[in-house]
Amino acid sequence: MKTVRLFIAATTVAWVMAAVPVAQAAELEGLWRTPKGWQVKIYKCGGGWCGRVMGGTTMRDAHNPNPALRKRRVVGIDLFRGMRKQGKRYRGSLYNPKDGKTYTGTIEPLSTHKLKLSGCILGGIICKGQTWTRIR
């Protein structure tokens, strides 16, 4: 009987340990809605996380610093690439097509259905953020 309990306990610990990376991946991966109604797919890319606009806007990338890209639609572009986990947050660069600038940014999972994105200037002294809601 003691051997059976030990086996069950060891199996349970192994299952929990195996599920941890899946749970961490699931906290970002999926389709998210911004406050303006944009749909952004967050997916694993090159050792980090990327966020691509999938719909919800007809906006063009009119403020892009590269004049050759100013007529392209925002749908299909990445708002961020290579966000990496540091503590409870993911850090990297965020592109804002509304002004064509790239900011130091963070993504902070608030729950399984909410993320807070923040972009900062002046070394993090001034930051603006928004909360995204999971679609799926």
MARBA-3410 file (N, C-alpha, C, O; in Angstrom, 1 decimal):
136
0.8,-1.2,0.0,0.0,0.0,0.0,0.9,1.3,0.0,0.6,2.2,-0.7 ~ 2.0,1.2,0.8,2.9,2.4,0.8,3.5,2.6,-0.5,3.7,3.8,-0.9 ~ 3.8,1.6,-1.2,4.4,1.7,-2.6,3.5,2.3,-3.5,3.9,3.1,-4.4 ~ 2.2,2.0,-3.5,1.2,2.5,-4.4,1.0,4.0,-4.1,1.0,4.8,-5.0 ~ 1.0,4.4,-2.8,0.9,5.9,-2.5,2.1,6.6,-3.0,2.0,7.7,-3.5
3.3,6.1,-2.8,4.5,6.7,-3.3,4.5,6.9,-4.8,4.9,7.9,-5.4 ~ 4.0,5.8,-5.5,3.9,5.9,-7.0,2.9,7.0,-7.4,3.2,7.7,-8.3 ~ 1.8,7.1,-6.8,0.8,8.1,-7.1,1.3,9.5,-6.8,1.1,10.4,-7.6 ~ 2.0,9.6,-5.7,2.6,10.9,-5.4,3.6,11.3,-6.4,3.7,12.5,-6.9 ~ 4.5,10.4,-6.8,5.6,10.7,-7.8,5.0,11.0,-9.1,5.4,11.9,-9.8
3.9,10.3,-9.5,3.3,10.5,-10.8,2.6,11.9,-10.8,2.7,12.6,-11.8 ~ 2.0,12.2,-9.7,1.3,13.6,-9.6,2.3,14.7,-9.7,2.1,15.6,-10.5 ~ 3.4,14.6,-9.0,4.5,15.6,-9.1,5.0,15.7,-10.5,5.3,16.8,-11.0 ~ 5.2,14.6,-11.2,5.7,14.6,-12.6,4.8,15.3,-13.5,5.2,16.1,-14.4 ~ 3.5,15.0,-13.4,2.5,15.7,-14.2,2.4,17.2,-14.0,2.4,18.0,-14.9
2.5,17.6,-12.7,2.5,19.0,-12.4,3.7,19.7,-13.0,3.6,20.8,-13.6 ~ 4.9,19.1,-12.8,6.1,19.7,-13.4,6.1,19.8,-14.9,6.6,20.8,-15.5 ~ 5.5,18.8,-15.5,5.4,18.8,-17.0,4.4,19.9,-17.5,4.6,20.4,-18.6 ~ 3.4,20.2,-16.7,2.4,21.2,-17.1,2.9,22.6,-16.9,2.3,23.5,-17.6 ~ 3.9,22.9,-16.1,4.4,24.3,-15.9,4.8,25.0,-17.2,4.3,26.1,-17.4
5.6,24.5,-18.1,5.9,25.2,-19.3,4.7,25.5,-20.2,4.6,26.5,-20.8 ~ 3.7,24.5,-20.2,2.5,24.7,-21.0,1.7,25.9,-20.4,1.2,26.7,-21.2 ~ 1.6,25.9,-19.1,0.8,27.0,-18.4,1.5,28.4,-18.7,0.8,29.4,-19.0 ~ 2.8,28.4,-18.7,3.5,29.7,-18.9,3.3,30.1,-20.4,3.1,31.3,-20.7 ~ 3.4,29.2,-21.3,3.1,29.5,-22.7,1.7,30.0,-22.9,1.5,30.9,-23.7
0.8,29.3,-22.3,-0.6,29.7,-22.5,-1.0,31.1,-22.0,-2.0,31.6,-22.4 ~ -0.2,31.6,-21.1,-0.6,32.9,-20.5,-0.5,34.0,-21.6,-1.2,35.0,-21.4 ~ 0.3,33.9,-22.6,0.4,34.9,-23.7,-0.2,34.4,-25.0,-0.9,35.2,-25.7 ~ 0.0,33.2,-25.3,-0.4,32.6,-26.7,-1.9,32.7,-26.9,-2.7,32.3,-26.0 ~ -2.3,33.3,-28.0,-3.7,33.3,-28.4,-4.0,34.6,-29.1,-3.1,35.3,-29.6
-5.3,34.8,-29.3,-5.8,36.0,-30.0,-6.4,36.9,-28.9,-7.2,36.6,-28.1 ~ -6.0,38.2,-29.0,-6.3,39.2,-28.0,-7.0,40.4,-28.7,-6.7,40.7,-29.9 ~ -7.8,41.1,-27.9,-8.5,42.3,-28.4,-8.0,43.5,-27.7,-7.9,43.5,-26.4 ~ -7.6,44.6,-28.4,-7.1,45.8,-27.8,-8.3,46.7,-27.5,-9.4,46.4,-27.9 ~ -8.1,47.7,-26.7,-9.3,48.6,-26.4,-9.9,49.2,-27.6,-11.1,49.6,-27.5
-9.2,49.4,-28.7,-9.8,49.9,-29.9,-10.4,48.9,-30.8,-10.9,49.2,-31.9 ~ -10.4,47.6,-30.4,-11.0,46.5,-31.1,-10.1,45.8,-32.1,-10.6,44.9,-32.8 ~ -8.8,46.1,-32.1,-7.9,45.4,-33.0,-7.8,44.0,-32.4,-7.8,43.8,-31.2 ~ -7.5,43.0,-33.3,-7.3,41.7,-32.9,-5.8,41.4,-33.2,-5.3,41.6,-34.3 ~ -5.1,40.9,-32.1,-3.7,40.7,-32.2,-3.4,39.2,-31.8,-3.8,38.8,-30.7
-2.7,38.5,-32.7,-2.3,37.1,-32.4,-1.0,37.2,-31.7,0.0,37.7,-32.3 ~ -0.9,36.6,-30.5,0.4,36.5,-29.8,0.9,35.1,-30.0,0.2,34.1,-29.7 ~ 2.1,34.9,-30.5,2.6,33.6,-30.8,4.1,33.5,-30.5,4.8,34.6,-30.5 ~ 4.6,32.3,-30.3,6.0,32.1,-30.0,6.8,32.3,-31.3,6.5,31.9,-32.4 ~ 8.0,33.0,-31.2,8.8,33.3,-32.3,10.3,33.5,-31.9,10.5,34.3,-31.0
11.2,32.7,-32.4,12.6,32.9,-32.2,13.0,33.0,-30.8,13.8,33.9,-30.5 ~ 12.5,32.2,-29.9,12.9,32.3,-28.5,12.2,33.3,-27.7,12.5,33.5,-26.5 ~ 11.3,34.1,-28.3,10.5,35.1,-27.6,9.1,35.0,-28.0,8.6,34.0,-28.5 ~ 8.4,36.2,-27.9,7.0,36.3,-28.3,6.8,37.4,-29.3,7.4,38.5,-29.2 ~ 5.9,37.2,-30.2,5.6,38.2,-31.2,4.1,38.5,-31.2,3.3,37.6,-30.7
3.7,39.6,-31.6,2.2,40.0,-31.6,1.9,40.6,-33.0,2.4,41.7,-33.3 ~ 1.1,39.9,-33.8,0.7,40.4,-35.1,-0.7,40.8,-35.2,-1.6,40.1,-34.7 ~ -1.0,42.0,-35.8,-2.3,42.5,-36.0,-3.0,41.6,-37.0,-2.5,41.4,-38.1 ~ -4.2,41.0,-36.6,-4.9,40.1,-37.5,-6.2,40.7,-38.0,-6.8,40.2,-39.0 ~ -6.7,41.8,-37.4,-7.9,42.4,-37.9,-8.4,43.5,-37.0,-7.7,43.8,-36.0
-9.6,44.0,-37.3,-10.2,45.0,-36.4,-9.8,46.4,-36.8,-10.2,47.4,-36.0 ~ -9.1,46.7,-37.8,-8.7,48.0,-38.2,-8.4,48.1,-39.7,-8.1,47.1,-40.4 ~ -8.7,49.2,-40.3,-8.4,49.5,-41.7,-7.3,50.5,-41.8,-6.9,50.9,-42.9 ~ -6.7,50.8,-40.7,-5.6,51.8,-40.6,-4.4,51.4,-41.5,-4.1,50.2,-41.7 ~ -3.7,52.4,-42.0,-2.5,52.2,-42.7,-1.3,52.6,-41.8,-1.5,53.4,-40.9
-0.1,52.2,-42.1,1.1,52.4,-41.3,1.7,53.8,-41.8,2.8,53.9,-42.1 ~ 0.8,54.8,-41.8,1.1,56.1,-42.4,2.3,56.9,-41.7,2.9,57.8,-42.3 ~ 2.6,56.5,-40.5,3.7,57.3,-39.7,5.0,56.5,-39.6,5.9,56.8,-38.9 ~ 5.0,55.4,-40.4,6.2,54.5,-40.4,7.4,55.4,-40.8,7.4,56.2,-41.7 ~ 8.6,55.3,-40.0,9.8,56.1,-40.4,10.3,55.7,-41.8,11.0,56.5,-42.4
10.0,54.6,-42.3,10.4,54.2,-43.7,9.3,54.6,-44.7,8.2,54.0,-44.7 ~ 9.5,55.6,-45.5,8.4,56.1,-46.4,7.9,55.0,-47.3,6.7,55.1,-47.7 ~ 8.7,54.0,-47.6,8.2,52.9,-48.5,7.1,52.0,-47.8,6.4,51.3,-48.5 ~ 7.0,52.1,-46.5,6.1,51.3,-45.8,4.8,52.0,-45.3,3.9,51.4,-44.7 ~ 4.7,53.3,-45.7,3.6,54.1,-45.1,2.2,53.8,-45.8,1.2,54.2,-45.2
2.2,53.1,-46.9,0.9,52.8,-47.5,0.4,51.4,-47.1,-0.7,51.0,-47.5 ~ 1.2,50.6,-46.4,0.8,49.3,-46.1,-0.3,49.3,-45.0,-0.3,50.2,-44.2 ~ -1.1,48.3,-45.0,-2.1,48.1,-44.0,-1.5,47.7,-42.7,-0.5,47.0,-42.7 ~ -2.0,48.1,-41.6,-1.5,47.7,-40.3,-1.8,46.2,-40.0,-1.0,45.5,-39.4 ~ -2.9,45.7,-40.6,-3.2,44.3,-40.5,-2.1,43.5,-41.2,-1.8,43.7,-42.3
-1.5,42.6,-40.4,-0.4,41.8,-40.9,1.0,42.2,-40.4,1.9,41.4,-40.6 ~ 1.1,43.3,-39.7,2.4,43.7,-39.2,2.5,43.3,-37.7,1.5,43.1,-37.0 ~ 3.7,43.1,-37.3,4.0,42.8,-35.9,4.1,44.1,-35.1,4.9,45.0,-35.4 ~ 3.4,44.1,-34.0,3.5,45.2,-33.1,4.7,45.0,-32.1,5.2,46.0,-31.6 ~ 5.0,43.8,-31.9,6.2,43.5,-31.1,6.8,42.1,-31.6,6.1,41.3,-32.1
8.1,42.0,-31.4,8.8,40.8,-31.7,9.8,40.5,-30.6,10.4,41.5,-30.1 ~ 10.0,39.3,-30.3,11.1,38.9,-29.3,10.9,39.3,-27.9,11.9,39.6,-27.2 ~ 9.7,39.5,-27.5,9.4,39.8,-26.0,9.9,38.6,-25.2,9.5,37.4,-25.5 ~ 10.7,38.8,-24.2,11.2,37.8,-23.4,10.8,37.9,-21.9,10.7,39.1,-21.4 ~ 10.6,36.8,-21.3,10.1,36.8,-19.9,11.3,37.3,-18.9,12.4,36.8,-19.0
10.9,38.2,-18.1,11.8,38.7,-17.0,11.0,38.9,-15.8,10.3,39.8,-15.6 ~ 11.0,37.9,-14.9,10.2,38.0,-13.7,8.8,37.7,-14.1,8.5,36.7,-14.7 ~ 7.8,38.5,-13.7,6.4,38.4,-14.0,6.0,39.0,-15.3,4.9,38.8,-15.8 ~ 7.0,39.8,-15.9,6.7,40.5,-17.1,7.5,40.0,-18.3,8.5,39.2,-18.1 ~ 7.1,40.4,-19.5,7.8,40.1,-20.7,8.3,41.5,-21.2,7.6,42.5,-21.2
9.6,41.5,-21.6,10.2,42.8,-21.9,10.7,42.8,-23.4,11.1,41.7,-23.9 ~ 10.6,43.9,-24.0,11.1,44.0,-25.4,10.8,45.4,-26.0,10.7,46.4,-25.2 ~ 10.5,45.4,-27.3,10.2,46.6,-28.0,8.8,46.5,-28.5,8.4,45.5,-29.0 ~ 8.0,47.6,-28.4,6.7,47.7,-29.0,6.6,48.8,-30.1,7.1,49.9,-29.9 ~ 6.1,48.4,-31.2,5.9,49.4,-32.3,4.5,50.0,-32.2,3.5,49.2,-32.1
4.4,51.3,-32.3,3.1,52.0,-32.3,2.8,52.6,-33.7,3.4,53.6,-34.0 ~ 2.0,51.9,-34.5,1.7,52.5,-35.8,1.0,53.8,-35.8,0.9,54.5,-36.8 ~ 0.4,54.2,-34.6,-0.3,55.5,-34.6,0.7,56.7,-34.7,0.3,57.8,-35.1 ~ 1.9,56.4,-34.2,2.9,57.5,-34.4,4.2,57.0,-35.1,5.1,57.8,-35.3 ~ 4.3,55.8,-35.4,5.4,55.2,-36.2,6.7,55.1,-35.3,7.8,54.9,-35.9
6.5,55.1,-34.0,7.7,54.9,-33.1,7.7,53.6,-32.4,6.7,52.9,-32.3 ~ 8.9,53.2,-32.1,9.1,52.0,-31.3,9.6,52.3,-29.9,10.4,53.2,-29.7 ~ 8.9,51.7,-28.9,9.2,52.0,-27.5,9.7,50.8,-26.8,9.4,49.7,-27.1 ~ 10.4,51.1,-25.7,10.7,50.0,-24.7,9.4,49.6,-24.1,8.6,50.5,-23.7 ~ 9.1,48.3,-24.0,7.8,47.9,-23.5,7.8,46.7,-22.7,8.7,45.9,-22.6
6.6,46.5,-22.0,6.4,45.3,-21.2,5.0,44.8,-21.5,4.1,45.5,-21.9 ~ 4.9,43.5,-21.3,3.6,42.8,-21.3,3.5,42.1,-19.9,4.4,41.4,-19.5 ~ 2.4,42.4,-19.2,2.2,41.8,-17.9,0.9,41.1,-17.9,-0.2,41.7,-18.0 ~ 1.0,39.7,-17.8,-0.3,39.0,-17.6,-1.0,39.3,-16.3,-0.4,39.2,-15.3 ~ -2.2,39.8,-16.4,-3.0,40.1,-15.2,-3.8,38.9,-14.8,-4.1,38.8,-13.6
-4.3,38.1,-15.7,-5.1,36.9,-15.5,-5.0,36.1,-16.7,-4.3,36.5,-17.7 ~ -5.7,35.0,-16.8,-5.7,34.2,-18.0,-6.5,34.9,-19.2,-6.3,34.5,-20.3 ~ -7.2,36.0,-18.9,-8.0,36.7,-19.9,-7.6,38.1,-20.1,-8.2,38.8,-20.9 ~ -6.6,38.6,-19.3,-6.2,40.0,-19.4,-4.7,40.2,-19.4,-4.0,39.5,-18.7 ~ -4.2,41.1,-20.3,-2.8,41.5,-20.4,-2.7,43.0,-20.3,-3.6,43.7,-20.8
-1.7,43.5,-19.7,-1.4,44.9,-19.7,-0.1,45.1,-20.5,0.9,44.6,-20.1 ~ -0.2,45.9,-21.5,0.9,46.3,-22.3,1.3,47.8,-21.9,0.4,48.6,-21.8 ~ 2.6,48.0,-21.8,3.0,49.4,-21.5,4.2,49.7,-22.3,5.1,48.9,-22.5 ~ 4.2,50.9,-22.9,5.3,51.4,-23.7,5.9,52.6,-22.9,5.1,53.5,-22.4 ~ 7.2,52.8,-22.9,7.9,53.8,-22.1,8.9,54.6,-22.9,9.5,54.1,-23.9
9.1,55.8,-22.5,10.2,56.7,-23.0,11.0,57.2,-21.8,10.6,57.0,-20.7 ~ 12.1,57.8,-22.1,13.0,58.3,-21.1,13.4,57.3,-20.0,13.4,57.6,-18.8 ~ 13.8,56.1,-20.5,14.3,55.1,-19.6,13.2,54.6,-18.6,13.5,54.1,-17.5 ~ 11.9,54.7,-19.0,10.9,54.2,-18.2,10.2,55.2,-17.3,9.4,54.9,-16.4 ~ 10.6,56.5,-17.4,10.1,57.5,-16.6,8.6,57.8,-17.0,7.8,58.0,-16.1
8.4,57.9,-18.3,7.0,58.1,-18.8,6.5,56.9,-19.5,7.1,56.5,-20.5 ~ 5.4,56.3,-19.0,4.8,55.1,-19.7,3.4,55.3,-19.9,2.7,56.0,-19.2 ~ 2.9,54.7,-21.0,1.5,54.6,-21.3,1.1,53.1,-21.4,1.9,52.4,-22.0 ~ 0.0,52.7,-21.0,-0.4,51.3,-21.1,-1.8,51.1,-21.5,-2.7,52.1,-21.5 ~ -2.2,49.9,-21.8,-3.5,49.5,-22.1,-3.7,48.0,-21.8,-2.7,47.3,-21.7
-4.9,47.7,-21.5,-5.3,46.3,-21.2,-5.9,45.6,-22.3,-6.9,46.1,-22.9 ~ -5.4,44.4,-22.7,-6.0,43.6,-23.8,-6.8,42.5,-23.1,-6.5,42.0,-22.1 ~ -7.8,42.0,-23.9,-8.7,41.0,-23.4,-8.5,39.8,-24.4,-8.5,39.9,-25.6 ~ -8.4,38.6,-23.8,-8.3,37.4,-24.6,-9.6,37.1,-25.4,-10.7,37.2,-24.8 ~ -9.5,36.8,-26.7,-10.6,36.4,-27.5,-10.7,34.9,-27.5,-11.7,34.3,-27.2
-9.5,34.3,-27.7,-9.4,32.8,-27.6,-7.9,32.4,-27.4,-7.6,31.2,-27.2
END
